[in-house]
Every structure is written in structure tokens, then in C-alpha cells.
Amino acid sequence: MNVLGLNDPKLGEVVVSEQELQSRISQLGKELEADYADRPPLLVGVLKGAFMFMTDLARAVGLPVELDFMAVASYGSATKTSGIVRMVKDLDLDISGRHVVVVEDIVDSGLTLSFLKRNLLSREPASLEVCALLVKEGLQKAKLDLKYVGFKIPPTFVVGYGLDVDEKYRNLPMICTYKA
């Protein structure tokens, strides 16, 4: 039995606890609320991994935010990115002239996020910022200019709180390492 009390030998140590997640998300919500007080943003969640984070973040922002979702793929069922990003689901809403905050679960190489930012900036939003729950330290290929970051973590593969491997472990209330 591992640290989580689950009988799963592939789950390792807790990287971010449930309590740490909720506390930091509350802080991020207050930051967004202060920064967008006079112009409630459109939160754009990156599916599937960011759905839990976006839900809790939206509830932590005391403004009438709107929500939309995009889905991109670069992992498939692997634990390493393929290096190729493809759009799986596009936005339903027009973002031109809107203040947009992309809500991302994790940034490692930055490939997916760079793709998303280029794609969204071409639609001429009034502003575009990123709120990433996790940033893996030392893996980014270029400076990504992230305004809102939940946690910086070591460059290990993690699951839980929306993050998965082969669609499993998304429902864990914390983030922990995964032993492939």
C-alpha cells in the first residue's frame, strides 16, 4: 500500500496535497478577481486535464466569468509528449475583443501552450493570459510568460486532480508521481 492508501504500485509520493491545491486555487481566484474586476474574463479550459482545476478556479473568482473549452492532444496514451499538437475541440464562443484567460493543467515543454497561444492570439482577443496549475521546472523550450502559476514541480510524470495516464487517475483529489 502506498502513501495514498491505495493499493496501486504505480502511484508514488504526493507532490501537491488536496489542501495545498484548494488553498492555492483560492489565492489564484482572488488574483484573477482583482486583475479583472472591471472586465470579467472568459476562462478557456484545456480539456481534459484542466477540467477539475477550472471548476474550482471559476468558483474561486467572485466575478461573472464565462467558460469555454478547447481540447488539444500531444500525449495520446503515452507518458511523454509526441511533439505534435493537434486540435481536437475548438471553442464555441468568439473571443475577439474579449479578455481571455487560458486555464491549463500542466506546462512541461511548452509546446502545447505555444500552439494554443498562437491560435488564440490570431483571433484578436482584447487580452490573453495563462493560468497554469503546474509548471514542470527546467523543461520549457522557450520563455512562456505565465502570469498565474499554481505550483512549480520537479520534471516527473504526475497524475491526479484531472491529470491522467491512459485516462486513469483523473479523480484523485491530489497530485502524485506516477511510476511507469
N, C-alpha and C positions, 0 to 999 in steps of 0.2 A: 504494500500500500504506500502511495507517495504522499507528499506534503499536503495535497488537496483532499486526502481521504478517499480518493477514487482508486479503484483497482485497475489502473491503466498505466502500464510501464512506459508508455510513450510520453506521458506528461511529466514535466520536470518542475523546477522551482517556480514559485510565484515571483513575477517580475514587477507587477503592479497589482496591489490588492483591490478588492471591491471598495473599501473605504477610501483608499487613495484616489481611485477613479472618480468616485462621486464628489469628493472634495474639490479636486482639480477641475472637473466639469462645471461645478457650481461657480468657481472662480472665472473660468473662461466665459460662461454665460454672462456674468457681471461685466467683464471686459467688453464683450460684444454689445451689451446693453448701453454701456457708457459711450462707446465709439459710434454707435448707430442710433442714438437717442432720437434724433430728428429725422431719421430716414431708415425705417426698419428694413433690414436686408432680406433678400431671397437666399435661403440656405439651400445649397445644392449638395446633396449627399451622394457619395460614390458607392454604389452597390457592389457587392453585397456587404462587404466588410464594415462599412461605416453606419449601418442602419441602427445599431444599438446606441452608438455614440451620438448620432444625430438626434435620435429620440430624446435622450437625456439632455443634450445640449439645448434643443429647442425649448424644452420645459424650463431650463435654467435662464433663458433670456426673457425678461419681462417686457417684451415688445410684441406687437402683432406681426411676427415673422411669417413668411410664406415658405413652403417647402417644395422642392422638386428633386428628382433623382436622375442620375446617369449611371450607366454600367459600362465598365471597360474591363478588358481582360489582358493579362500579361503572364499569368501563372498557370492557368489550367489546373491540373491536379498535382502539379509539382511543388516542391518547396523552394525552388529558385525560379526567378523570372526568365521567361523565354527571350526577352529582349525585344519582342514585338508587341505593340499595344494595338488593340482593336476596339472599336466602339461596338457595344452590344445593345445598349439602350440609350437613346438621346433624350434630352429634356422635352417636356411637354409645353413649358412656358417660354415666351420670348423674353430674353434678358437684355435687349438693347435699352440703354438708358437706366438700367436697374443697378442697385448696389448688391453685389453678389459675393457670398462667402461660400467657398468650396469646403465641404466637410469631408475630410479624408481620414481613414482609419490609421494608415501607416505609410511612412515615406522611407524607402530604403535607397534605391539607386536614384530616384527622382524621375525616372523615365516616364512613368505613368502620369505623374503630376505635370511634367513639362508638356506632355501631349495635351492634357486637359486644359492647361492654362492657355496654350496657343489656340486651341479650338475655341475656348470661351472668349478670349480677347478678340477674336475675329468677328464676334457677334456684337461688338461695341457696347459692353456694359458701362455704366457710369463709373463703377469701380469694381475691382476684383481682388479679393484677399483669400487666403487659405487658412483653415483651422484644422491642423493635423493632431490627432490624438497622440500618435507615437512617431518619433523620428529615430531611425537607427543611426547611431553615430558612426561617422567615417566612411559611409558608403556612397554618398551623393557624388555624382559626376560633375555637377555644376552648382553654383550658389542658387538656392531656390527662393530666398527672400520670404520666409514664412513668418507672418505677423503673429499668429496664435499657435502655440505648441503646448500640448499637454505634458508629455514626458519625452526625454531623450533616453534611449535604451541602448544596451550593447548590441552589436550586429549578430544576434542569434535569431533563429526562427521561433516565433511566438504564436500562440493560439489563445482563444478566449475573447469574450466581450465583442463578438462579431467576427473576429479573425478565425480563419479555419485552415485545415488541411484536408483536401478532398471532401469539402462540405461538412466536416465534423468539427466539434468543439466550439462552434459559434456561441452556444448557450452558456458557456462558463461565465460566472459573474466577475471573474478576474482575468488577468493576462499572465500566462505562464509559458515557460520554454517547452519546446516540443523536441523529442528525441527521435529523429527519423530512423 
